[in-house]
Amino acid sequence: MDKKQARLRRARKSRAKIAELKMVRLAVHRSNCHIYAQIFSGCGTQVLAAASTAEVDLHKQAPNGGNVEAAKAVGKLIAERAKAKGIEAVAFDRSGFRYHGRVKALAEAAREGGLKF
């Protein structure tokens, strides 16, 4: 089992639990250059809000999208967009990534922005 398969196995396990709960899900994807966050509906078919470092506005603020500061900016932005849609509580889906570094920074910034998870 290589690194990617192990991550996807961990992701499948947590997503199954979140699907069982039928909660709104905050999913995070991390690449070397960017970090992405999306909020999915309880059934998992609709994207309700999204934010990433690939967006022009965030790219101007943080030219290097692969660091903790950029992840914090994405966390704040996704929390703002969720609040605008009336979303208060979400389930955090870290997509099999360890809760460390950029993923942790995004989660903490989203919590500071008012999301509960």
CNS distance restraints for C-alpha pairs under 8 A (distance, minus, plus):
assign (resid   1 and name CA) (resid   5 and name CA) 6.01 0.50 0.50
assign (resid   1 and name CA) (resid   6 and name CA) 6.39 0.50 0.50
assign (resid   2 and name CA) (resid   6 and name CA) 6.29 0.50 0.50
assign (resid   3 and name CA) (resid   7 and name CA) 6.32 0.50 0.50
assign (resid   4 and name CA) (resid   8 and name CA) 6.19 0.50 0.50
assign (resid   5 and name CA) (resid   9 and name CA) 6.10 0.50 0.50
assign (resid   6 and name CA) (resid  10 and name CA) 6.36 0.50 0.50
assign (resid   7 and name CA) (resid  11 and name CA) 6.17 0.50 0.50
assign (resid   7 and name CA) (resid  95 and name CA) 7.38 0.50 0.50
assign (resid   7 and name CA) (resid  96 and name CA) 4.66 0.50 0.50
assign (resid   7 and name CA) (resid  97 and name CA) 6.46 0.50 0.50
assign (resid   8 and name CA) (resid  12 and name CA) 6.06 0.50 0.50
assign (resid   8 and name CA) (resid  95 and name CA) 7.19 0.50 0.50
assign (resid   8 and name CA) (resid  96 and name CA) 6.04 0.50 0.50
assign (resid   9 and name CA) (resid  13 and name CA) 6.50 0.50 0.50
assign (resid   9 and name CA) (resid  96 and name CA) 7.35 0.50 0.50
assign (resid  10 and name CA) (resid  14 and name CA) 6.58 0.50 0.50
assign (resid  10 and name CA) (resid  95 and name CA) 7.43 0.50 0.50
assign (resid  10 and name CA) (resid  96 and name CA) 4.77 0.50 0.50
assign (resid  11 and name CA) (resid  15 and name CA) 6.03 0.50 0.50
assign (resid  11 and name CA) (resid  93 and name CA) 7.77 0.50 0.50
assign (resid  11 and name CA) (resid  94 and name CA) 7.34 0.50 0.50
assign (resid  11 and name CA) (resid  95 and name CA) 4.56 0.50 0.50
assign (resid  11 and name CA) (resid  96 and name CA) 4.13 0.50 0.50
assign (resid  11 and name CA) (resid  97 and name CA) 7.87 0.50 0.50
assign (resid  12 and name CA) (resid  16 and name CA) 6.10 0.50 0.50
assign (resid  12 and name CA) (resid  95 and name CA) 7.93 0.50 0.50
assign (resid  12 and name CA) (resid  96 and name CA) 7.87 0.50 0.50
assign (resid  13 and name CA) (resid  17 and name CA) 6.67 0.50 0.50
assign (resid  14 and name CA) (resid  18 and name CA) 6.33 0.50 0.50
assign (resid  14 and name CA) (resid  93 and name CA) 7.02 0.50 0.50
assign (resid  14 and name CA) (resid  95 and name CA) 7.85 0.50 0.50
assign (resid  14 and name CA) (resid  96 and name CA) 7.83 0.50 0.50
assign (resid  15 and name CA) (resid  19 and name CA) 5.98 0.50 0.50
assign (resid  15 and name CA) (resid  93 and name CA) 6.90 0.50 0.50
assign (resid  15 and name CA) (resid  95 and name CA) 7.95 0.50 0.50
assign (resid  16 and name CA) (resid  20 and name CA) 6.20 0.50 0.50
assign (resid  17 and name CA) (resid  21 and name CA) 6.49 0.50 0.50
assign (resid  18 and name CA) (resid  22 and name CA) 6.33 0.50 0.50
assign (resid  18 and name CA) (resid  23 and name CA) 6.42 0.50 0.50
assign (resid  18 and name CA) (resid  25 and name CA) 7.40 0.50 0.50
assign (resid  18 and name CA) (resid  91 and name CA) 6.79 0.50 0.50
assign (resid  18 and name CA) (resid  93 and name CA) 7.99 0.50 0.50
assign (resid  19 and name CA) (resid  23 and name CA) 7.01 0.50 0.50
assign (resid  19 and name CA) (resid  42 and name CA) 7.47 0.50 0.50
assign (resid  19 and name CA) (resid  43 and name CA) 7.36 0.50 0.50
assign (resid  19 and name CA) (resid  44 and name CA) 7.81 0.50 0.50
assign (resid  22 and name CA) (resid  42 and name CA) 4.82 0.50 0.50
assign (resid  22 and name CA) (resid  43 and name CA) 6.33 0.50 0.50
assign (resid  23 and name CA) (resid  41 and name CA) 7.41 0.50 0.50
assign (resid  23 and name CA) (resid  42 and name CA) 4.65 0.50 0.50
assign (resid  23 and name CA) (resid  43 and name CA) 7.88 0.50 0.50
assign (resid  23 and name CA) (resid  90 and name CA) 6.46 0.50 0.50
assign (resid  23 and name CA) (resid  91 and name CA) 6.27 0.50 0.50
assign (resid  24 and name CA) (resid  39 and name CA) 6.88 0.50 0.50
assign (resid  24 and name CA) (resid  40 and name CA) 5.80 0.50 0.50
assign (resid  24 and name CA) (resid  41 and name CA) 4.93 0.50 0.50
assign (resid  24 and name CA) (resid  42 and name CA) 4.43 0.50 0.50
assign (resid  24 and name CA) (resid  43 and name CA) 7.96 0.50 0.50
assign (resid  24 and name CA) (resid  44 and name CA) 7.88 0.50 0.50
assign (resid  24 and name CA) (resid  89 and name CA) 7.39 0.50 0.50
assign (resid  24 and name CA) (resid  90 and name CA) 4.99 0.50 0.50
assign (resid  24 and name CA) (resid  91 and name CA) 6.14 0.50 0.50
assign (resid  25 and name CA) (resid  39 and name CA) 5.47 0.50 0.50
assign (resid  25 and name CA) (resid  40 and name CA) 5.16 0.50 0.50
assign (resid  25 and name CA) (resid  41 and name CA) 6.68 0.50 0.50
assign (resid  25 and name CA) (resid  42 and name CA) 6.87 0.50 0.50
assign (resid  25 and name CA) (resid  44 and name CA) 7.84 0.50 0.50
assign (resid  25 and name CA) (resid  90 and name CA) 5.29 0.50 0.50
assign (resid  25 and name CA) (resid  91 and name CA) 4.72 0.50 0.50
assign (resid  25 and name CA) (resid  92 and name CA) 6.04 0.50 0.50
assign (resid  25 and name CA) (resid  93 and name CA) 6.44 0.50 0.50
assign (resid  26 and name CA) (resid  37 and name CA) 6.78 0.50 0.50
assign (resid  26 and name CA) (resid  38 and name CA) 5.69 0.50 0.50
assign (resid  26 and name CA) (resid  39 and name CA) 4.46 0.50 0.50
assign (resid  26 and name CA) (resid  40 and name CA) 6.53 0.50 0.50
assign (resid  26 and name CA) (resid  90 and name CA) 6.10 0.50 0.50
assign (resid  26 and name CA) (resid  91 and name CA) 5.95 0.50 0.50
assign (resid  26 and name CA) (resid  92 and name CA) 5.00 0.50 0.50
assign (resid  26 and name CA) (resid  93 and name CA) 5.67 0.50 0.50
assign (resid  27 and name CA) (resid  37 and name CA) 5.63 0.50 0.50
assign (resid  27 and name CA) (resid  38 and name CA) 5.27 0.50 0.50
assign (resid  27 and name CA) (resid  39 and name CA) 6.24 0.50 0.50
assign (resid  27 and name CA) (resid  40 and name CA) 7.53 0.50 0.50
assign (resid  27 and name CA) (resid  92 and name CA) 6.40 0.50 0.50
assign (resid  27 and name CA) (resid  93 and name CA) 4.60 0.50 0.50
assign (resid  27 and name CA) (resid  94 and name CA) 6.01 0.50 0.50
assign (resid  27 and name CA) (resid  95 and name CA) 6.67 0.50 0.50
assign (resid  28 and name CA) (resid  35 and name CA) 7.31 0.50 0.50
assign (resid  28 and name CA) (resid  36 and name CA) 5.69 0.50 0.50
assign (resid  28 and name CA) (resid  37 and name CA) 4.57 0.50 0.50
assign (resid  28 and name CA) (resid  38 and name CA) 6.64 0.50 0.50
assign (resid  28 and name CA) (resid  93 and name CA) 6.39 0.50 0.50
assign (resid  28 and name CA) (resid  94 and name CA) 5.27 0.50 0.50
assign (resid  28 and name CA) (resid  95 and name CA) 6.22 0.50 0.50
assign (resid  28 and name CA) (resid 103 and name CA) 7.34 0.50 0.50
assign (resid  29 and name CA) (resid  35 and name CA) 5.85 0.50 0.50
assign (resid  29 and name CA) (resid  36 and name CA) 5.10 0.50 0.50
assign (resid  29 and name CA) (resid  37 and name CA) 6.46 0.50 0.50
assign (resid  29 and name CA) (resid  94 and name CA) 7.30 0.50 0.50
assign (resid  29 and name CA) (resid  95 and name CA) 6.55 0.50 0.50
assign (resid  30 and name CA) (resid  34 and name CA) 6.31 0.50 0.50
assign (resid  30 and name CA) (resid  35 and name CA) 4.54 0.50 0.50
assign (resid  30 and name CA) (resid  36 and name CA) 6.36 0.50 0.50
assign (resid  30 and name CA) (resid  97 and name CA) 7.94 0.50 0.50
assign (resid  30 and name CA) (resid 103 and name CA) 7.64 0.50 0.50
assign (resid  31 and name CA) (resid  35 and name CA) 6.10 0.50 0.50
assign (resid  31 and name CA) (resid  66 and name CA) 7.48 0.50 0.50
assign (resid  32 and name CA) (resid  66 and name CA) 5.81 0.50 0.50
assign (resid  33 and name CA) (resid  64 and name CA) 7.20 0.50 0.50
assign (resid  33 and name CA) (resid  65 and name CA) 5.48 0.50 0.50
assign (resid  33 and name CA) (resid  66 and name CA) 4.54 0.50 0.50
assign (resid  34 and name CA) (resid  52 and name CA) 7.13 0.50 0.50
assign (resid  34 and name CA) (resid  53 and name CA) 5.50 0.50 0.50
assign (resid  34 and name CA) (resid  54 and name CA) 6.46 0.50 0.50
assign (resid  34 and name CA) (resid  65 and name CA) 4.69 0.50 0.50
assign (resid  34 and name CA) (resid  66 and name CA) 5.05 0.50 0.50
assign (resid  35 and name CA) (resid  52 and name CA) 5.73 0.50 0.50
assign (resid  35 and name CA) (resid  53 and name CA) 5.90 0.50 0.50
assign (resid  35 and name CA) (resid  54 and name CA) 7.93 0.50 0.50
assign (resid  35 and name CA) (resid  65 and name CA) 6.82 0.50 0.50
assign (resid  35 and name CA) (resid  66 and name CA) 6.81 0.50 0.50
assign (resid  35 and name CA) (resid  70 and name CA) 7.98 0.50 0.50
assign (resid  35 and name CA) (resid  71 and name CA) 6.50 0.50 0.50
assign (resid  35 and name CA) (resid  74 and name CA) 7.74 0.50 0.50
assign (resid  36 and name CA) (resid  50 and name CA) 7.67 0.50 0.50
assign (resid  36 and name CA) (resid  51 and name CA) 6.08 0.50 0.50
assign (resid  36 and name CA) (resid  52 and name CA) 4.27 0.50 0.50
assign (resid  36 and name CA) (resid  53 and name CA) 6.75 0.50 0.50
assign (resid  36 and name CA) (resid  74 and name CA) 7.57 0.50 0.50
assign (resid  37 and name CA) (resid  50 and name CA) 5.69 0.50 0.50
assign (resid  37 and name CA) (resid  51 and name CA) 5.37 0.50 0.50
assign (resid  37 and name CA) (resid  52 and name CA) 6.07 0.50 0.50
assign (resid  37 and name CA) (resid  74 and name CA) 7.29 0.50 0.50
assign (resid  37 and name CA) (resid  75 and name CA) 7.74 0.50 0.50
assign (resid  37 and name CA) (resid  78 and name CA) 6.98 0.50 0.50
assign (resid  38 and name CA) (resid  47 and name CA) 6.66 0.50 0.50
assign (resid  38 and name CA) (resid  48 and name CA) 7.54 0.50 0.50
assign (resid  38 and name CA) (resid  49 and name CA) 5.76 0.50 0.50
assign (resid  38 and name CA) (resid  50 and name CA) 4.26 0.50 0.50
assign (resid  38 and name CA) (resid  51 and name CA) 6.50 0.50 0.50
assign (resid  38 and name CA) (resid  78 and name CA) 7.64 0.50 0.50
assign (resid  39 and name CA) (resid  47 and name CA) 5.77 0.50 0.50
assign (resid  39 and name CA) (resid  48 and name CA) 5.46 0.50 0.50
assign (resid  39 and name CA) (resid  49 and name CA) 5.14 0.50 0.50
assign (resid  39 and name CA) (resid  50 and name CA) 6.24 0.50 0.50
assign (resid  39 and name CA) (resid  82 and name CA) 7.69 0.50 0.50
assign (resid  40 and name CA) (resid  44 and name CA) 5.44 0.50 0.50
assign (resid  40 and name CA) (resid  45 and name CA) 7.00 0.50 0.50
assign (resid  40 and name CA) (resid  46 and name CA) 5.59 0.50 0.50
assign (resid  40 and name CA) (resid  47 and name CA) 4.53 0.50 0.50
assign (resid  40 and name CA) (resid  48 and name CA) 5.62 0.50 0.50
assign (resid  40 and name CA) (resid  49 and name CA) 7.43 0.50 0.50
assign (resid  41 and name CA) (resid  45 and name CA) 6.43 0.50 0.50
assign (resid  41 and name CA) (resid  46 and name CA) 5.40 0.50 0.50
assign (resid  41 and name CA) (resid  47 and name CA) 6.40 0.50 0.50
assign (resid  41 and name CA) (resid  48 and name CA) 6.42 0.50 0.50
assign (resid  48 and name CA) (resid  82 and name CA) 7.76 0.50 0.50
assign (resid  48 and name CA) (resid  85 and name CA) 7.71 0.50 0.50
assign (resid  49 and name CA) (resid  78 and name CA) 6.96 0.50 0.50
assign (resid  49 and name CA) (resid  81 and name CA) 6.18 0.50 0.50
assign (resid  49 and name CA) (resid  82 and name CA) 6.26 0.50 0.50
assign (resid  49 and name CA) (resid  85 and name CA) 8.00 0.50 0.50
assign (resid  50 and name CA) (resid  78 and name CA) 6.30 0.50 0.50
assign (resid  50 and name CA) (resid  81 and name CA) 7.71 0.50 0.50
assign (resid  51 and name CA) (resid  55 and name CA) 7.39 0.50 0.50
assign (resid  51 and name CA) (resid  74 and name CA) 5.98 0.50 0.50
assign (resid  51 and name CA) (resid  77 and name CA) 6.56 0.50 0.50
assign (resid  51 and name CA) (resid  78 and name CA) 5.61 0.50 0.50
assign (resid  52 and name CA) (resid  58 and name CA) 7.46 0.50 0.50
assign (resid  52 and name CA) (resid  74 and name CA) 5.85 0.50 0.50
assign (resid  53 and name CA) (resid  58 and name CA) 5.45 0.50 0.50
assign (resid  53 and name CA) (resid  59 and name CA) 5.73 0.50 0.50
assign (resid  53 and name CA) (resid  62 and name CA) 7.77 0.50 0.50
assign (resid  53 and name CA) (resid  65 and name CA) 5.29 0.50 0.50
assign (resid  53 and name CA) (resid  70 and name CA) 6.71 0.50 0.50
assign (resid  53 and name CA) (resid  71 and name CA) 7.77 0.50 0.50
assign (resid  53 and name CA) (resid  74 and name CA) 6.69 0.50 0.50
assign (resid  54 and name CA) (resid  58 and name CA) 7.17 0.50 0.50
assign (resid  54 and name CA) (resid  59 and name CA) 6.22 0.50 0.50
assign (resid  54 and name CA) (resid  65 and name CA) 7.42 0.50 0.50
assign (resid  55 and name CA) (resid  59 and name CA) 5.98 0.50 0.50
assign (resid  56 and name CA) (resid  60 and name CA) 6.31 0.50 0.50
assign (resid  57 and name CA) (resid  61 and name CA) 6.69 0.50 0.50
assign (resid  58 and name CA) (resid  62 and name CA) 6.03 0.50 0.50
assign (resid  58 and name CA) (resid  63 and name CA) 7.85 0.50 0.50
assign (resid  58 and name CA) (resid  70 and name CA) 7.77 0.50 0.50
assign (resid  58 and name CA) (resid  73 and name CA) 7.42 0.50 0.50
assign (resid  58 and name CA) (resid  74 and name CA) 7.70 0.50 0.50
assign (resid  59 and name CA) (resid  63 and name CA) 4.97 0.50 0.50
assign (resid  59 and name CA) (resid  64 and name CA) 7.47 0.50 0.50
assign (resid  59 and name CA) (resid  65 and name CA) 6.97 0.50 0.50
assign (resid  62 and name CA) (resid  69 and name CA) 7.42 0.50 0.50
assign (resid  62 and name CA) (resid  70 and name CA) 5.64 0.50 0.50
assign (resid  64 and name CA) (resid  70 and name CA) 7.19 0.50 0.50
assign (resid  65 and name CA) (resid  70 and name CA) 5.36 0.50 0.50
assign (resid  65 and name CA) (resid  71 and name CA) 7.51 0.50 0.50
assign (resid  66 and name CA) (resid  70 and name CA) 6.80 0.50 0.50
assign (resid  66 and name CA) (resid  71 and name CA) 7.68 0.50 0.50
assign (resid  67 and name CA) (resid  71 and name CA) 6.50 0.50 0.50
assign (resid  67 and name CA) (resid 102 and name CA) 6.56 0.50 0.50
assign (resid  68 and name CA) (resid  72 and name CA) 6.25 0.50 0.50
assign (resid  68 and name CA) (resid 101 and name CA) 6.57 0.50 0.50
assign (resid  68 and name CA) (resid 102 and name CA) 4.88 0.50 0.50
assign (resid  68 and name CA) (resid 105 and name CA) 6.14 0.50 0.50
assign (resid  68 and name CA) (resid 106 and name CA) 7.93 0.50 0.50
assign (resid  69 and name CA) (resid  73 and name CA) 6.42 0.50 0.50
assign (resid  69 and name CA) (resid 105 and name CA) 7.89 0.50 0.50
assign (resid  70 and name CA) (resid  74 and name CA) 6.34 0.50 0.50
assign (resid  71 and name CA) (resid  75 and name CA) 6.19 0.50 0.50
assign (resid  71 and name CA) (resid 102 and name CA) 5.55 0.50 0.50
assign (resid  71 and name CA) (resid 103 and name CA) 7.26 0.50 0.50
assign (resid  71 and name CA) (resid 105 and name CA) 5.97 0.50 0.50
assign (resid  71 and name CA) (resid 106 and name CA) 4.92 0.50 0.50
assign (resid  72 and name CA) (resid  76 and name CA) 6.30 0.50 0.50
assign (resid  72 and name CA) (resid 102 and name CA) 7.82 0.50 0.50
assign (resid  72 and name CA) (resid 105 and name CA) 5.41 0.50 0.50
assign (resid  72 and name CA) (resid 106 and name CA) 4.89 0.50 0.50
assign (resid  72 and name CA) (resid 108 and name CA) 7.72 0.50 0.50
assign (resid  72 and name CA) (resid 109 and name CA) 5.31 0.50 0.50
assign (resid  72 and name CA) (resid 110 and name CA) 7.94 0.50 0.50
assign (resid  73 and name CA) (resid  77 and name CA) 6.18 0.50 0.50
assign (resid  73 and name CA) (resid 106 and name CA) 7.62 0.50 0.50
assign (resid  73 and name CA) (resid 109 and name CA) 7.52 0.50 0.50
assign (resid  74 and name CA) (resid  78 and name CA) 6.06 0.50 0.50
assign (resid  74 and name CA) (resid 106 and name CA) 6.50 0.50 0.50
assign (resid  75 and name CA) (resid  79 and name CA) 6.23 0.50 0.50
assign (resid  75 and name CA) (resid 105 and name CA) 7.59 0.50 0.50
assign (resid  75 and name CA) (resid 106 and name CA) 4.41 0.50 0.50
assign (resid  75 and name CA) (resid 107 and name CA) 6.32 0.50 0.50
assign (resid  75 and name CA) (resid 108 and name CA) 7.46 0.50 0.50
assign (resid  75 and name CA) (resid 109 and name CA) 4.83 0.50 0.50
assign (resid  75 and name CA) (resid 110 and name CA) 4.47 0.50 0.50
assign (resid  75 and name CA) (resid 113 and name CA) 7.69 0.50 0.50
assign (resid  76 and name CA) (resid  80 and name CA) 6.30 0.50 0.50
assign (resid  76 and name CA) (resid 106 and name CA) 7.74 0.50 0.50
assign (resid  76 and name CA) (resid 109 and name CA) 5.34 0.50 0.50
assign (resid  76 and name CA) (resid 110 and name CA) 5.27 0.50 0.50
assign (resid  76 and name CA) (resid 112 and name CA) 7.52 0.50 0.50
assign (resid  76 and name CA) (resid 113 and name CA) 5.50 0.50 0.50
assign (resid  77 and name CA) (resid  81 and name CA) 6.25 0.50 0.50
assign (resid  77 and name CA) (resid 110 and name CA) 7.91 0.50 0.50
assign (resid  78 and name CA) (resid  82 and name CA) 6.04 0.50 0.50
assign (resid  78 and name CA) (resid 110 and name CA) 6.83 0.50 0.50
assign (resid  79 and name CA) (resid  83 and name CA) 6.10 0.50 0.50
assign (resid  79 and name CA) (resid 110 and name CA) 5.12 0.50 0.50
assign (resid  79 and name CA) (resid 111 and name CA) 7.66 0.50 0.50
assign (resid  79 and name CA) (resid 113 and name CA) 5.20 0.50 0.50
assign (resid  79 and name CA) (resid 114 and name CA) 6.44 0.50 0.50
assign (resid  79 and name CA) (resid 115 and name CA) 6.01 0.50 0.50
assign (resid  80 and name CA) (resid  84 and name CA) 6.25 0.50 0.50
assign (resid  80 and name CA) (resid 113 and name CA) 6.64 0.50 0.50
assign (resid  81 and name CA) (resid  85 and name CA) 6.46 0.50 0.50
assign (resid  82 and name CA) (resid  86 and name CA) 6.30 0.50 0.50
assign (resid  82 and name CA) (resid  87 and name CA) 5.10 0.50 0.50
assign (resid  82 and name CA) (resid  88 and name CA) 7.29 0.50 0.50
assign (resid  82 and name CA) (resid 115 and name CA) 7.86 0.50 0.50
assign (resid  83 and name CA) (resid  87 and name CA) 5.34 0.50 0.50
assign (resid  83 and name CA) (resid  88 and name CA) 6.48 0.50 0.50
assign (resid  83 and name CA) (resid 114 and name CA) 7.65 0.50 0.50
assign (resid  83 and name CA) (resid 115 and name CA) 7.78 0.50 0.50
assign (resid  87 and name CA) (resid 115 and name CA) 7.76 0.50 0.50
assign (resid  88 and name CA) (resid 114 and name CA) 7.23 0.50 0.50
assign (resid  88 and name CA) (resid 115 and name CA) 5.41 0.50 0.50
assign (resid  88 and name CA) (resid 116 and name CA) 6.24 0.50 0.50
assign (resid  89 and name CA) (resid 115 and name CA) 5.72 0.50 0.50
assign (resid  89 and name CA) (resid 116 and name CA) 4.59 0.50 0.50
assign (resid  89 and name CA) (resid 117 and name CA) 6.06 0.50 0.50
assign (resid  90 and name CA) (resid 115 and name CA) 7.02 0.50 0.50
assign (resid  90 and name CA) (resid 116 and name CA) 6.27 0.50 0.50
assign (resid  90 and name CA) (resid 117 and name CA) 5.57 0.50 0.50
assign (resid  91 and name CA) (resid 117 and name CA) 5.71 0.50 0.50
assign (resid  92 and name CA) (resid 107 and name CA) 7.95 0.50 0.50
assign (resid  92 and name CA) (resid 117 and name CA) 6.40 0.50 0.50
assign (resid  94 and name CA) (resid  98 and name CA) 7.43 0.50 0.50
assign (resid  94 and name CA) (resid  99 and name CA) 7.29 0.50 0.50
assign (resid  94 and name CA) (resid 103 and name CA) 7.14 0.50 0.50
assign (resid  97 and name CA) (resid 103 and name CA) 7.48 0.50 0.50
assign (resid  98 and name CA) (resid 103 and name CA) 7.42 0.50 0.50
assign (resid  99 and name CA) (resid 103 and name CA) 5.76 0.50 0.50
assign (resid  99 and name CA) (resid 104 and name CA) 5.26 0.50 0.50
assign (resid 100 and name CA) (resid 104 and name CA) 4.92 0.50 0.50
assign (resid 100 and name CA) (resid 105 and name CA) 7.76 0.50 0.50
assign (resid 101 and name CA) (resid 105 and name CA) 6.17 0.50 0.50
assign (resid 102 and name CA) (resid 106 and name CA) 6.13 0.50 0.50
assign (resid 103 and name CA) (resid 107 and name CA) 6.28 0.50 0.50
assign (resid 104 and name CA) (resid 108 and name CA) 6.14 0.50 0.50
assign (resid 105 and name CA) (resid 109 and name CA) 6.13 0.50 0.50
assign (resid 106 and name CA) (resid 110 and name CA) 6.16 0.50 0.50
assign (resid 107 and name CA) (resid 111 and name CA) 6.24 0.50 0.50
assign (resid 108 and name CA) (resid 112 and name CA) 6.20 0.50 0.50
assign (resid 109 and name CA) (resid 113 and name CA) 6.12 0.50 0.50
assign (resid 110 and name CA) (resid 114 and name CA) 6.56 0.50 0.50
assign (resid 110 and name CA) (resid 115 and name CA) 5.79 0.50 0.50
assign (resid 111 and name CA) (resid 115 and name CA) 4.89 0.50 0.50
assign (resid 111 and name CA) (resid 116 and name CA) 6.09 0.50 0.50
assign (resid 111 and name CA) (resid 117 and name CA) 7.44 0.50 0.50
